[in-house]
């Protein structure tokens, strides 16, 4: 059976005891550090910590389906007219007497890359004709115009949020504050065309007024 030996040396025994105590504390500290590294406090039962994730900022205009009614700007390259399809729309093909046509526009990016276009009301022109005669133009008495850029995604379409209601009268900038005469009805045929930022609708939209 071994016996614990008292320190032997030229110095008092308490000096050797102190050295042994410091050495023991140092060994314990090293063991604690190793245990902390292995166990990793805060992890759940030793499971690896989940990888950090970063959220991507939303791109302005992605997924947009309607033309903004307030002034907006968008980032990106300008649309090429050849890659933009503008279409004039009415809410019906035939209107009963006294029923007012509601006019809208839709814009489609037919290209392969996203592009921006100013589609605001300041850039929209609606024109109604019958035969060779122009009866009404939206810019004749337009107010509250806004420029609204929108980012068009490839193959996507944006449309008017709020339709323009035609009061079935002939427009003229000089008669904006006057009561105007109604246009011919009783089965009369009219055609609506639209342009946005100078890009005109390829086809007109025909409708009938009764």
Phi and psi in degrees as a GROMACS rama.xvg file:
@    title "Ramachandran Plot"
@    xaxis  label "Phi"
@    yaxis  label "Psi"
@TYPE xy
-79.896  151.295  UNK-2
-118.92  147.4  UNK-3
-75.5979  123.008  UNK-4
-89.6978  137.112  UNK-5
-74.217  141.794  UNK-6
-59.7286  138.774  UNK-7
-120.652  131.576  UNK-8
175.399  178.721  UNK-9
-72.1133  -21.4932  UNK-10
-92.356  164.347  UNK-11
-59.2359  151.806  UNK-12
-63.152  -31.6952  UNK-13
-64.5785  -24.1903  UNK-14
-67.9255  -42.5139  UNK-15
-70.0345  -37.931  UNK-16
-61.5313  -41.1464  UNK-17
-61.8767  -41.1531  UNK-18
-64.6863  -42.4507  UNK-19
-62.5911  -39.3651  UNK-20
-63.9565  -44.2483  UNK-21
-62.689  -40.1415  UNK-22
-64.366  -41.4974  UNK-23
-64.1687  -42.9972  UNK-24
-62.2649  -38.3662  UNK-25
-62.8583  -42.5453  UNK-26
-63.0581  -42.8704  UNK-27
-62.2761  -41.0412  UNK-28
-62.1003  -41.9189  UNK-29
-62.781  -41.7042  UNK-30
-63.013  -42.733  UNK-31
-60.9106  -43.9488  UNK-32
-60.2746  -42.9697  UNK-33
-63.4958  -42.6646  UNK-34
-62.5858  -41.9396  UNK-35
-62.7749  -39.0374  UNK-36
-65.1777  -40.4337  UNK-37
-72.4346  -47.1087  UNK-38
-73.8161  -33.9771  UNK-39
53.8225  78.6534  UNK-40
-54.2102  140.541  UNK-41
101.222  -20.141  UNK-42
-83.361  155.524  UNK-43
-91.7611  105.868  UNK-44
51.3305  38.52  UNK-45
78.5312  2.66565  UNK-46
-69.7322  143.164  UNK-47
-62.9783  141.881  UNK-48
-64.9158  139.898  UNK-49
-63.4658  145.449  UNK-50
-67.1696  142.239  UNK-51
-67.2177  139.545  UNK-52
-117.33  149.01  UNK-53
-122.856  136.628  UNK-54
-88.9107  139.445  UNK-55
-88.6185  134.549  UNK-56
-65.716  141.268  UNK-57
-67.7135  138.648  UNK-58
-85.0193  128.987  UNK-59
-59.5565  129.39  UNK-60
95.6884  -16.3069  UNK-61
-62.1191  129.514  UNK-62
77.7703  2.83933  UNK-63
-64.5559  136.285  UNK-64
-120.096  -6.19633  UNK-65
-133.322  154.646  UNK-66
-80.5232  128.629  UNK-67
-58.5451  145.258  UNK-68
-97.224  -6.63232  UNK-69
-115.934  162.392  UNK-70
-62.6643  126.781  UNK-71
-141.363  161.601  UNK-72
-127.79  156.626  UNK-73
-137.051  152.776  UNK-74
-96.5951  147.956  UNK-75
132.962  175.837  UNK-76
-80.3703  151.978  UNK-77
-69.9426  145.055  UNK-78
-69.0063  142.683  UNK-79
-84.4287  132.262  UNK-80
-51.5401  -33.4915  UNK-81
-67.1891  -19.3847  UNK-82
-102.814  12.6331  UNK-83
-121.64  126.232  UNK-84
-108.607  120.893  UNK-85
-106.035  133.018  UNK-86
-128.756  134.527  UNK-87
-90.3641  135.53  UNK-88
-132.04  147.304  UNK-89
-124.63  157.252  UNK-90
-81.0476  -4.37299  UNK-91
-157.037  165.499  UNK-92
-95.7492  -27.7437  UNK-93
-134.812  137.755  UNK-94
-120.21  132.565  UNK-95
-71.8042  165.255  UNK-96
-56.384  129.069  UNK-97
85.5357  -11.2722  UNK-98
-81.8687  130.389  UNK-99
-95.7161  128.097  UNK-100
-67.4187  141.964  UNK-101
-109.726  124.739  UNK-102
-109.289  134.728  UNK-103
-138.104  168.923  UNK-104
-131.213  146.086  UNK-105
-126.86  145.431  UNK-106
-128.427  128.732  UNK-107
-122.273  135.106  UNK-108
-87.0598  108.17  UNK-109
-91.1918  0.611773  UNK-110
-84.0643  -171.374  UNK-111
-107.596  -3.01769  UNK-112
-130.647  155.808  UNK-113
-68.3104  147.018  UNK-114
-151.641  160.473  UNK-115
-109.753  151.043  UNK-116
-147.686  144.733  UNK-117
-82.7947  105.797  UNK-118
-109.466  12.2234  UNK-119
-64.6516  169.945  UNK-120
-62.8056  -22.9669  UNK-121
-69.5503  -18.0729  UNK-122
-109.44  4.01462  UNK-123
-100.73  136.299  UNK-124
-132.355  119.139  UNK-125
-105.425  132.67  UNK-126
-131.657  131.158  UNK-127
-115.585  127.243  UNK-128
-128.693  163.992  UNK-129
-145.199  118.198  UNK-130
65.9589  -129.502  UNK-131
-97.6486  4.99366  UNK-132
-102.851  135.195  UNK-133
-91.9331  121.391  UNK-134
-98.0441  -32.6236  UNK-135
-152.935  143.506  UNK-136
-140.002  131.427  UNK-137
-65.3833  -25.4911  UNK-138
-83.7911  -6.38695  UNK-139
-64.1637  -39.9223  UNK-140
-132.96  35.6595  UNK-141
-75.609  143.811  UNK-142
-139.719  167.765  UNK-143
55.0828  49.0492  UNK-144
-79.9273  143.955  UNK-145
-135.271  148.313  UNK-146
-96.2929  126.258  UNK-147
-137.697  103.245  UNK-148
-77.0858  142.374  UNK-149
-135.63  142.158  UNK-150
-90.7357  114.348  UNK-151
-91.3938  122.175  UNK-152
-81.8962  151.909  UNK-153
-56.4413  130.066  UNK-154
76.0004  2.83262  UNK-155
-100.416  156.174  UNK-156
-123.569  138.084  UNK-157
-118.635  147.8  UNK-158
-134.451  167.3  UNK-159
-61.5441  138.567  UNK-160
-79.5356  -42.81  UNK-161
-119.134  119.984  UNK-162
-71.2129  155.78  UNK-163
-91.9025  129.899  UNK-164
-98.0767  120.842  UNK-165
-88.1252  127.528  UNK-166
-84.2347  9.5121  UNK-167
65.6177  31.8587  UNK-168
-119.669  162.757  UNK-169
-81.6596  129.807  UNK-170
-95.1482  154.015  UNK-171
-164.567  133.027  UNK-172
-54.7628  -26.0157  UNK-173
-83.2798  -6.56714  UNK-174
-118.559  19.4561  UNK-175
-61.429  -32.0791  UNK-176
-100.047  13.0589  UNK-177
-114.91  160.873  UNK-178
-80.0619  124.168  UNK-179
-107.424  154.41  UNK-180
-72.4894  147.22  UNK-181
-71.2579  147.753  UNK-182
-78.0198  162.831  UNK-183
-57.73  141.861  UNK-184
-129.794  -137.172  UNK-185
62.4744  38.9784  UNK-186
97.444  10.213  UNK-187
-68.6417  140.604  UNK-188
-98.9883  135.66  UNK-189
-129.755  159.751  UNK-190
-128.442  132.783  UNK-191
-107.183  129.042  UNK-192
-122.609  156.683  UNK-193
-140.946  148.436  UNK-194
-134.05  148.336  UNK-195
-133.307  121.866  UNK-196
51.902  38.16  UNK-197
83.7951  -4.62485  UNK-198
-93.3781  116.449  UNK-199
-90.9882  152.141  UNK-200
-66.0313  136.449  UNK-201
-68.5201  -30.2077  UNK-202
-129.369  155.19  UNK-203
-92.1972  158.866  UNK-204
-106.344  116.65  UNK-205
-87.3091  142.337  UNK-206
-149.922  162.638  UNK-207
-117.466  135.022  UNK-208
-106.045  124.343  UNK-209
